[in-house]
Amino acid sequence: MTITIEEAAERLKTAERVLVIGCSGSGKSTLALRLAGRLALPYVSMDREIFWLPGWQTRPRAEALARLQGIVAGERWIIDGTSPGTLPLRLPRTHLVLWLRPPHLMSLYGVISRWLRYRGRSRPEMADDCPEKIDREFLAYVWNFEKTESPEIEENLAAFGPEVPVCVLKSRRENNRLLARLAAVH
């Protein structure tokens, strides 16, 4: 069920389990961290806690899924990360989904500016010893995200989340509007 920014702000007053999903560079981590602080929800970065080990080593799938199941079983959290294949684990426990869907140029700008900011260093939402990197393959992933990833997200939302409210945010301005609205109702 799609809801407005105003309805999402109202629901955030009582939501205890929130997913923030979207393309790399869309502002997921920034929004999730700000919401976690305002709502006193434990922040979980899927990149840091689930998928990556130091040195850009991928965590073994069985271990990653076990970690995710443990986190999702918790009573309170805000999870920053898309991973459409894990939505069936997360959606049944979710009170609200915030889906960041800005134009792909905005997401490209986000990943490039993040790379410039953290070049040679690991950003806080990433596992240790995973310095920020950018390559043609990653840029293509960001450019094609709506075409390649969004259909699976939509299928999962239809199958596992018809009762879960979804607020689609299409710009940084809308992200900020949600935060401002939350401040007004909180």
N, CA and C of each residue as an Amber inpcrd file, in Angstrom:
protein
   558
   0.8420000  -1.1640000   0.0000000   0.0000000   0.0000000   0.0000000
   0.8960000   1.2400000   0.0000000   0.7170000   2.0780000  -0.9940000
   1.5220000   3.2870000  -1.1100000   0.8870000   4.3980000  -0.2740000
   1.7340000   5.1030000   0.4880000   1.2460000   6.1860000   1.3320000
   2.0240000   7.4680000   1.0390000   1.4920000   8.5760000   1.4900000
   2.1070000   9.8810000   1.2670000   3.2120000  10.1360000   2.2950000
   3.9680000  11.1700000   2.0580000   5.0050000  11.5870000   3.0020000
   4.3830000  11.9310000   4.3500000   3.2560000  12.6230000   4.3290000
   2.5850000  12.9960000   5.5740000   2.1310000  11.7630000   6.3450000
   1.5790000  10.7840000   5.6300000   1.1610000   9.5380000   6.2920000
   2.3700000   8.7730000   6.8290000   3.4720000   8.7790000   6.0820000
   4.6880000   8.0940000   6.5460000   5.2170000   8.7490000   7.8210000
   5.2210000  10.0720000   7.8700000   5.6810000  10.7720000   9.0690000
   4.8230000  10.4030000  10.2690000   3.5430000  10.3090000  10.0560000
   2.6290000   9.9260000  11.1380000   2.9170000   8.4890000  11.5950000
   3.1110000   7.5840000  10.6490000   3.3830000   6.1800000  10.9970000
   4.7300000   6.0150000  11.6890000   5.6930000   6.8650000  11.3310000
   7.0140000   6.7740000  11.9630000   6.9490000   7.0530000  13.4630000
   5.8920000   7.7120000  13.9270000   5.7520000   7.9780000  15.3570000
   5.6680000   6.6770000  16.1530000   5.0990000   5.6250000  15.5350000
   4.9200000   4.3630000  16.2620000   5.6490000   3.1800000  15.6290000
   6.1910000   3.3470000  14.4410000   6.8790000   2.2390000  13.7600000
   8.1290000   1.8410000  14.5500000   8.3050000   0.5550000  14.7110000
   9.4840000   0.0590000  15.4170000  10.4310000  -0.7010000  14.5050000
   9.9630000  -1.0110000  13.2890000  10.8070000  -1.7220000  12.3270000
  10.5900000  -1.0930000  10.9500000  11.6480000  -0.4440000  10.4450000
  11.5630000   0.3500000   9.2220000  12.6440000  -0.1080000   8.2490000
  12.2670000  -0.2580000   6.9860000  13.2250000  -0.5320000   5.9210000
  13.4270000   0.7340000   5.1090000  14.6810000   1.0290000   4.8080000
  15.0080000   2.1200000   3.8890000  15.7230000   1.4580000   2.7180000
  15.0560000   1.4690000   1.5540000  15.5820000   0.7810000   0.3790000
  15.7280000   1.7620000  -0.7740000  16.4940000   1.3680000  -1.7780000
  16.6790000   2.2040000  -2.9560000  18.0400000   1.9540000  -3.5610000
  18.3040000   2.6310000  -4.6400000  19.5500000   2.4940000  -5.3770000
  20.7300000   3.0340000  -4.5610000  21.9050000   2.5120000  -4.8310000
  23.1260000   3.0810000  -4.2660000  23.1850000   4.5550000  -4.6400000
  23.5860000   5.3800000  -3.6900000  23.7060000   6.8090000  -3.9540000
  22.4120000   7.5920000  -3.8320000  21.3130000   6.9240000  -3.4890000
  20.0180000   7.6060000  -3.4010000  19.8230000   8.3390000  -2.0830000
  20.6840000   8.0840000  -1.1140000  20.5680000   8.7430000   0.1830000
  20.0150000   7.8540000   1.2800000  20.0010000   6.5320000   1.0540000
  19.4600000   5.5980000   2.0500000  20.1320000   5.7410000   3.4070000
  21.4550000   5.6800000   3.4120000  22.1850000   5.7040000   4.6860000
  21.9740000   7.0160000   5.4130000  22.0260000   8.1090000   4.6940000
  21.8300000   9.4210000   5.3100000  20.4540000   9.5040000   5.9590000
  19.4240000   9.1060000   5.2230000  18.0630000   9.1600000   5.7580000
  17.9000000   8.1930000   6.9200000  18.3740000   6.9590000   6.7520000
  18.2130000   5.9520000   7.8050000  18.9170000   6.3750000   9.0930000
  20.1140000   6.9210000   8.9820000  20.8450000   7.3700000  10.1660000
  20.1270000   8.5260000  10.8590000  19.6070000   9.4520000  10.0800000
  18.8880000  10.5790000  10.6720000  17.6110000  10.1020000  11.3630000
  16.8990000   9.1830000  10.7300000  15.6870000   8.6490000  11.3510000
  16.0150000   7.8400000  12.6000000  17.0530000   7.0360000  12.5310000
  17.4540000   6.2270000  13.6920000  17.7290000   7.1280000  14.8920000
  18.4190000   8.2420000  14.6460000  18.6970000   9.1740000  15.7270000
  17.4430000   9.8130000  16.2930000  16.5620000  10.2190000  15.4280000
  15.3330000  10.8940000  15.8860000  14.3680000   9.9450000  16.5680000
  14.3310000   8.6990000  16.1080000  13.3450000   7.7370000  16.6210000
  13.9340000   6.7850000  17.6530000  15.2180000   6.9120000  17.9270000
  15.9190000   6.0190000  18.8650000  15.7710000   4.5560000  18.4510000
  15.8750000   4.3200000  17.1350000  15.8340000   2.9440000  16.6130000
  17.2660000   2.4830000  16.3450000  17.5850000   1.2280000  16.6530000
  18.9080000   0.7150000  16.3120000  19.1000000   0.7100000  14.7950000
  20.2040000   1.2960000  14.3440000  20.5240000   1.3900000  12.9190000
  21.3100000   0.1630000  12.4790000  20.8800000  -0.4300000  11.3590000
  21.5710000  -1.5850000  10.7870000  21.8970000  -1.2780000   9.3330000
  23.1820000  -1.2820000   9.0030000  23.6290000  -1.1610000   7.6190000
  23.8330000  -2.5650000   7.0800000  23.0800000  -2.9310000   6.0530000
  23.2440000  -4.2700000   5.4870000  24.6460000  -4.4540000   4.9100000
  25.2110000  -3.3880000   4.3280000  26.5690000  -3.4960000   3.8040000
  27.5410000  -3.8820000   4.9190000  27.4480000  -3.2030000   6.0390000
  28.3890000  -3.4100000   7.1410000  28.0820000  -4.6830000   7.9380000
  26.8340000  -4.8950000   8.2790000  26.4640000  -5.9760000   9.2000000
  26.1640000  -7.3150000   8.5300000  25.7940000  -7.2860000   7.2560000
  25.3300000  -8.5100000   6.5990000  26.2550000  -8.9620000   5.4730000
  26.5360000  -8.0840000   4.5240000  27.1520000  -8.5240000   3.2770000
  28.6650000  -8.5420000   3.2250000  29.3310000  -7.5660000   3.8360000
  30.7670000  -7.4220000   3.6150000  31.5910000  -7.6970000   4.8560000
  32.7060000  -8.3420000   4.6240000  33.7530000  -8.5400000   5.6270000
  34.8960000  -7.5960000   5.2770000  35.8120000  -7.3560000   6.2080000
  36.9400000  -6.4740000   5.8780000  37.6500000  -6.8880000   4.5860000
  38.1550000  -5.8710000   3.8790000  38.9150000  -6.1240000   2.6530000
  38.0500000  -6.5010000   1.4610000  36.8040000  -6.0500000   1.4530000
  35.8690000  -6.3250000   0.3570000  35.6430000  -7.8170000   0.1410000
  35.7100000  -8.5820000   1.2160000  35.3940000 -10.0060000   1.1370000
  33.8970000 -10.1830000   1.3920000  33.2450000 -10.9510000   0.5390000
  31.8130000 -11.2000000   0.7000000  31.5980000 -12.1970000   1.8290000
  30.6930000 -11.8680000   2.7280000  30.3440000 -12.7970000   3.8080000
  29.6570000 -14.0120000   3.1780000  29.9830000 -15.2260000   3.6190000
  29.3050000 -16.4130000   3.0690000  27.7830000 -16.2800000   3.2070000
  27.0730000 -16.6780000   2.1530000  25.6220000 -16.4640000   2.0810000
  24.8720000 -17.0210000   3.2900000  25.1840000 -18.2410000   3.7050000
  24.4740000 -18.8500000   4.8430000  24.6820000 -18.0110000   6.1090000
  25.8950000 -17.5360000   6.3110000  26.1890000 -16.6960000   7.4770000
  25.4650000 -15.3560000   7.3690000  25.4670000 -14.7770000   6.1760000
  24.7880000 -13.4950000   5.9710000  23.2890000 -13.6290000   6.2610000
  22.6820000 -14.6880000   5.7540000  21.2410000 -14.8830000   5.9810000
  20.9410000 -15.1290000   7.4530000  21.7990000 -15.8900000   8.1250000
  21.5990000 -16.1430000   9.5580000  21.7010000 -14.8310000  10.3430000
  22.6640000 -13.9870000  10.0020000  22.8010000 -12.6830000  10.6680000
  21.5610000 -11.8240000  10.4180000  21.1020000 -11.8230000   9.1770000
  19.9280000 -11.0230000   8.8380000  18.6960000 -11.5300000   9.5880000
  18.5110000 -12.8310000   9.6470000  17.3630000 -13.3860000  10.3710000
  17.3930000 -12.9880000  11.8440000  18.5850000 -13.0010000  12.4350000
  18.7100000 -12.5870000  13.8260000  18.3370000 -11.1280000  14.0260000
  18.7840000 -10.2780000  13.1120000  18.4650000  -8.8450000  13.2080000
  16.9780000  -8.6140000  13.0160000  16.4070000  -9.2390000  11.9950000
  14.9860000  -9.0500000  11.6800000  14.0990000  -9.5480000  12.8230000
  14.5570000 -10.5530000  13.5570000  13.7790000 -11.0740000  14.6850000
  13.7250000 -10.0840000  15.8430000  14.5990000  -9.1090000  15.8410000
  14.6110000  -8.1050000  16.9000000  13.3400000  -7.2770000  16.9130000
  13.0850000  -6.6740000  18.0510000  11.8490000  -5.8940000  18.2090000
  11.9140000  -4.5160000  17.5660000  13.1240000  -3.9310000  17.4940000
  13.2260000  -2.5640000  16.9930000  14.4510000  -2.4410000  16.1100000
  14.2850000  -1.8170000  14.9310000  15.4050000  -1.5840000  14.0270000
  14.9950000  -0.6820000  12.8760000  16.0150000  -0.0950000  12.2640000
  15.8620000   0.5500000  10.9690000  16.9790000  -0.0360000  10.1110000
  16.6040000  -0.7070000   9.0410000  17.5690000  -1.3840000   8.1870000
  17.7710000  -0.5840000   6.9110000  19.0370000  -0.2740000   6.6500000
  19.4710000   0.4730000   5.4760000  20.0500000  -0.5270000   4.4830000
  19.3020000  -0.8070000   3.4230000  19.7980000  -1.7130000   2.3970000
  18.6660000  -2.2880000   1.5770000  18.9300000  -2.4980000   0.3060000
  17.8770000  -2.9240000  -0.6030000  17.8160000  -4.4390000  -0.7290000
  18.7960000  -5.0530000  -1.3500000  18.8700000  -6.5080000  -1.5180000
  17.5030000  -7.1440000  -1.7580000  16.9580000  -7.0010000  -2.9800000
  15.6140000  -7.5230000  -3.2420000  15.4240000  -8.9870000  -2.8530000
  16.4810000  -9.7990000  -2.9810000  16.3660000 -11.2130000  -2.6450000
  16.1270000 -11.4940000  -1.1700000  16.4220000 -10.5100000  -0.2970000
  16.1840000 -10.7170000   1.1380000  14.8940000 -10.0590000   1.6180000
  14.1860000  -9.3950000   0.7370000  12.9320000  -8.7550000   1.1470000
  11.9240000  -9.7560000   1.7230000  11.8300000 -10.9950000   1.2020000
  10.8970000 -11.9370000   1.8170000  11.1940000 -12.2260000   3.2960000
  12.4430000 -12.0680000   3.7190000  12.7810000 -12.2330000   5.1400000
  12.3950000 -11.0010000   5.9500000  12.5150000  -9.8310000   5.3300000
  12.3550000  -8.5820000   6.0680000  10.9340000  -8.0350000   6.0680000
  10.2470000  -8.1220000   4.9370000   8.9270000  -7.4940000   4.8270000
   7.8980000  -7.9870000   5.8480000   7.8400000  -9.2980000   6.1480000
   6.8170000  -9.7310000   7.1130000   6.9520000  -9.0910000   8.5010000
   8.1350000  -8.5840000   8.8410000   8.3580000  -7.9730000  10.1640000
   8.4030000  -6.4440000  10.1070000   8.1710000  -5.8680000   8.9340000
   8.3630000  -4.4380000   8.7360000   7.0790000  -3.6510000   8.9580000
   7.2080000  -2.5270000   9.6590000   6.0590000  -1.6360000   9.8610000
   5.9370000  -0.5830000   8.7710000   7.0800000  -0.2190000   8.1350000
   7.0590000   0.8250000   7.1230000   8.2700000   0.6640000   6.2180000
   8.0440000   0.8440000   4.9030000   9.1370000   0.8480000   3.9240000
   9.2490000   2.2610000   3.3560000  10.4540000   2.7810000   3.3720000
  10.7560000   4.0410000   2.6990000  11.6040000   3.6800000   1.4930000
  11.0370000   3.8680000   0.2970000  11.7090000   3.4730000  -0.9340000
  12.1890000   4.7300000  -1.6430000  13.4920000   4.9260000  -1.6480000
  14.0820000   6.0830000  -2.3020000  14.2360000   5.7760000  -3.7900000
  13.5450000   6.5600000  -4.6240000  13.5310000   6.3460000  -6.0710000
  13.8170000   7.6340000  -6.8330000  14.9510000   8.2460000  -6.5860000
  15.2660000   9.4690000  -7.3270000  15.6500000   9.1350000  -8.7670000
  15.7320000  10.1320000  -9.6360000  16.2310000   9.8960000 -10.9950000
  17.6440000   9.3130000 -10.9320000  17.9800000   8.4820000 -11.9300000
  19.2780000   7.8050000 -11.8640000  20.4560000   8.7790000 -11.8800000
  20.3130000   9.9470000 -12.4810000  21.3970000  10.9360000 -12.4390000
  21.6770000  11.3930000 -11.0030000  20.6300000  11.4910000 -10.1980000
  20.8100000  11.8830000  -8.8100000  21.5580000  10.7930000  -8.0300000
  21.2360000   9.5330000  -8.2950000  21.9470000   8.4360000  -7.6330000
  23.3970000   8.3690000  -8.1030000  23.6280000   8.6060000  -9.4050000
  25.0130000   8.6520000  -9.9000000  25.7870000   9.7710000  -9.2120000
  25.1650000  10.9180000  -9.0890000  25.7930000  12.0260000  -8.3780000
  26.1200000  11.6010000  -6.9400000  25.1930000  10.8950000  -6.3070000
  25.3990000  10.4350000  -4.9320000  26.5930000   9.5050000  -4.8000000
  26.7250000   8.5270000  -5.7110000  27.8560000   7.5940000  -5.5830000
  29.1770000   8.2640000  -5.9360000  29.1590000   9.1760000  -6.8990000
  30.4050000   9.8680000  -7.2660000  30.8380000  10.8090000  -6.1420000
  29.9100000  11.5560000  -5.5840000  30.2890000  12.4680000  -4.4980000
  30.7210000  11.6920000  -3.2560000  30.0960000  10.5510000  -3.0040000
  30.5160000   9.6970000  -1.8780000  31.9250000   9.1750000  -2.1130000
  32.2020000   8.7700000  -3.3460000  33.5470000   8.2820000  -3.6800000
  34.5760000   9.3890000  -3.4640000  34.2680000  10.5900000  -3.8980000
  35.2010000  11.7010000  -3.6960000  35.4050000  11.9960000  -2.2120000
  34.3400000  11.9060000  -1.4570000  34.4280000  12.2010000  -0.0140000
  35.2340000  11.1540000   0.7410000  35.0480000   9.8840000   0.4000000
  35.6740000   8.7940000   1.1620000  36.7980000   8.0860000   0.4150000
  37.2160000   8.5990000  -0.7160000  38.2340000   7.9400000  -1.5330000
  39.4130000   7.4990000  -0.6690000  39.7140000   6.2010000  -0.7620000
  40.8260000   5.6370000  -0.0100000  40.4860000   5.2770000   1.4280000
  39.2460000   5.5510000   1.8460000  38.8260000   5.2440000   3.2220000
  37.5050000   4.4930000   3.1950000  37.2100000   3.7830000   4.2690000
  35.9170000   3.1120000   4.4070000  34.9170000   4.0930000   4.9830000
  33.7470000   4.1690000   4.3820000  32.7050000   5.0230000   4.9480000
  32.0950000   4.3090000   6.1570000  31.4620000   5.0430000   7.0410000
  30.9580000   4.4490000   8.2900000  29.9580000   3.3020000   8.0910000
  29.1980000   3.3180000   7.0020000  28.1740000   2.2900000   6.7840000
  28.7430000   1.0310000   6.1440000  30.0410000   1.0110000   5.8760000
  30.6730000  -0.1200000   5.2030000  31.5930000  -0.8490000   6.1870000
  31.8420000  -2.1080000   5.9060000  32.7450000  -2.8850000   6.7530000
  34.1310000  -2.2400000   6.7580000  34.8730000  -2.4860000   7.8230000
  36.2290000  -1.9620000   7.9340000  37.0820000  -2.4500000   6.7710000
  38.0680000  -1.6640000   6.4300000  39.0260000  -1.9980000   5.3690000
  38.3390000  -2.2640000   4.0250000  37.2710000  -1.5310000   3.7750000
  36.5860000  -1.5600000   2.4740000  36.5690000  -0.1320000   1.9470000
  37.7250000   0.3380000   1.4650000  37.7770000   1.7270000   1.0010000
  36.8130000   1.9530000  -0.1600000  36.2330000   3.1290000  -0.1640000
  35.2520000   3.4870000  -1.1950000  35.8760000   3.3140000  -2.5740000
  35.1300000   2.6850000  -3.4580000  35.6280000   2.4820000  -4.8170000
  34.4940000   2.7070000  -5.8010000  34.8960000   2.9100000  -7.0460000
  33.9220000   3.1490000  -8.0980000  34.5240000   2.5920000  -9.3870000
  33.6980000   1.9200000 -10.1690000  34.1660000   1.3980000 -11.4520000
  32.9910000   1.3870000 -12.4340000  33.2950000   1.0460000 -13.6620000
  32.2820000   1.0570000 -14.7220000  31.1010000   0.1330000 -14.3910000
  31.4030000  -1.0370000 -13.8440000  30.3470000  -1.9970000 -13.5140000
  29.3810000  -1.4240000 -12.4690000  29.9320000  -0.7820000 -11.4440000
  29.0990000  -0.1930000 -10.4020000  28.2740000   0.9710000 -10.9540000
  28.8850000   1.8030000 -11.7830000  28.1400000   2.9150000 -12.3900000
  27.0100000   2.4000000 -13.2780000  27.2590000   1.3090000 -14.0050000
  26.2090000   0.7070000 -14.8420000  25.0780000   0.1580000 -13.9740000
  25.4400000  -0.4500000 -12.8360000  24.4260000  -0.9520000 -11.9020000
  23.5250000   0.1970000 -11.4370000  24.1230000   1.3100000 -11.0540000
  23.3520000   2.4620000 -10.5900000  22.4780000   2.9970000 -11.7290000
  23.0630000   3.1480000 -12.9080000  22.3310000   3.6860000 -14.0520000
  21.1190000   2.8210000 -14.3990000  21.2700000   1.5010000 -14.2900000
  20.2170000   0.5670000 -14.7020000  19.3550000   0.0510000 -13.5590000
  19.5380000   0.5720000 -12.3620000  18.8540000   0.0580000 -11.1740000
  17.3450000  -0.0480000 -11.3650000  16.7280000   1.0040000 -11.8550000
  15.2660000   0.9840000 -12.0180000  14.8220000  -0.1490000 -12.9430000
  15.6050000  -0.3940000 -13.9690000  15.2530000  -1.4320000 -14.9430000
  15.5380000  -2.8350000 -14.4070000  16.6560000  -2.9930000 -13.6910000
  17.0950000  -4.3320000 -13.2960000  16.6310000  -4.7550000 -11.9060000
  16.5370000  -3.8300000 -10.9600000  16.2310000  -4.1880000  -9.5720000
  14.8010000  -3.8670000  -9.1480000  14.2650000  -2.7710000  -9.6410000
  12.9390000  -2.3450000  -9.1850000  11.8270000  -3.3520000  -9.4800000
  11.8470000  -4.0660000 -10.6240000  10.7810000  -5.0570000 -10.8260000
  10.7470000  -6.1270000  -9.7250000  11.9120000  -6.5920000  -9.2700000
  11.9380000  -7.5910000  -8.1970000  11.4740000  -6.9830000  -6.8700000
  11.8300000  -5.7350000  -6.6310000  11.3470000  -5.0570000  -5.4210000
   9.8290000  -4.9790000  -5.4610000   9.2820000  -4.5640000  -6.6030000
   7.8230000  -4.4510000  -6.7400000   7.1370000  -5.7980000  -6.5640000
   7.7180000  -6.8690000  -7.1160000   7.1490000  -8.2170000  -6.9430000
   7.1270000  -8.6100000  -5.4760000   8.2260000  -8.3490000  -4.7680000
   8.2820000  -8.6900000  -3.3480000   7.2870000  -7.8720000  -2.5330000
   7.1700000  -6.6000000  -2.8440000   6.2000000  -5.7770000  -2.1260000
   4.7830000  -6.2840000  -2.3690000   4.4980000  -6.6930000  -3.5850000
   3.1620000  -7.2130000  -3.8990000   2.9060000  -8.5400000  -3.1860000
   3.9300000  -9.3990000  -3.1350000   3.7500000 -10.7280000  -2.5580000
   3.8110000 -10.7330000  -1.0290000   4.7250000  -9.9720000  -0.4560000
   4.9710000 -10.0690000   0.9790000   4.5520000  -8.8450000   1.7600000
   4.2020000  -7.7960000   1.0740000   3.9500000  -6.5800000   1.8200000
   2.6910000  -5.8370000   1.4960000   1.5920000  -6.5250000   1.0950000
   0.4020000  -5.7420000   0.7750000  -0.1140000  -4.9360000   1.9610000
   0.1450000  -5.3910000   3.1900000  -0.2980000  -4.6420000   4.3620000
   0.7700000  -3.6680000   4.8490000   1.9770000  -3.7710000   4.2970000
   3.0720000  -2.9110000   4.7360000   3.0170000  -1.6030000   3.9510000
   2.8940000  -0.4870000   4.6460000   2.8660000   0.7890000   3.9320000
   4.2260000   1.1190000   3.3250000   4.1880000   1.6470000   2.1070000
   5.3960000   2.0260000   1.3800000   5.2750000   3.4950000   1.0010000
   6.2760000   4.2690000   1.3970000   6.3420000   5.6690000   0.9920000
   7.4870000   5.8000000  -0.0010000   7.1730000   6.2180000  -1.2130000
   8.1800000   6.4040000  -2.2550000   8.6620000   7.8490000  -2.2010000
   9.9770000   8.0030000  -2.0660000  10.5960000   9.3260000  -2.0070000
  11.4360000   9.5010000  -3.2600000  11.1340000  10.5330000  -4.0460000
  11.7380000  10.6780000  -5.3680000  12.8280000  11.7380000  -5.4630000
  13.2160000  12.3400000  -4.3480000  14.2590000  13.3580000  -4.3820000
  14.7810000  13.5940000  -2.9690000  15.9240000  14.2420000  -2.8730000
  16.4600000  14.6290000  -1.5630000  15.5100000  15.6190000  -0.8960000
  14.8730000  16.4340000  -1.7040000  13.8950000  17.3810000  -1.1680000
  12.7550000  16.6170000  -0.4710000  12.2890000  15.5290000  -1.0660000
  11.2320000  14.7440000  -0.4290000  11.7540000  14.0490000   0.8320000
  13.0010000  13.5820000   0.8100000  13.6000000  12.9940000   2.0190000
  13.5740000  14.0290000   3.1470000  14.0010000  15.2470000   2.8230000
  14.0290000  16.3250000   3.8140000  12.6240000  16.7330000   4.2540000
  11.6820000  16.6710000   3.3260000  10.2940000  16.9860000   3.6750000
   9.7510000  15.9790000   4.6920000  10.1090000  14.6990000   4.5030000
   9.7020000  13.6720000   5.4640000  10.3010000  13.9690000   6.8390000
  11.5850000  14.2910000   6.8750000  12.2330000  14.5980000   8.1520000
  11.6050000  15.8260000   8.8150000  11.3150000  16.8390000   8.0210000
  10.6830000  18.0490000   8.5690000   9.2830000  17.7420000   9.0950000
   8.5580000  16.9580000   8.3340000   7.1960000  16.5860000   8.7450000
   7.2370000  15.7410000  10.0230000   8.2130000  14.8690000  10.1080000
   8.3690000  14.0470000  11.3140000   8.6520000  14.9360000  12.5200000
   9.5000000  15.9440000  12.3430000   9.8060000  16.8750000  13.4260000
   8.5390000  17.6020000  13.8740000   7.6590000  17.8850000  12.9220000
   6.4330000  18.6120000  13.2300000   5.4350000  17.7460000  13.9920000
   5.4400000  16.4310000  13.7290000   4.4600000  15.5490000  14.3950000
   5.0450000  14.8210000  15.5820000   6.3580000  14.8670000  15.7390000
   7.0150000  14.0890000  16.7940000   7.2210000  14.9100000  18.0460000
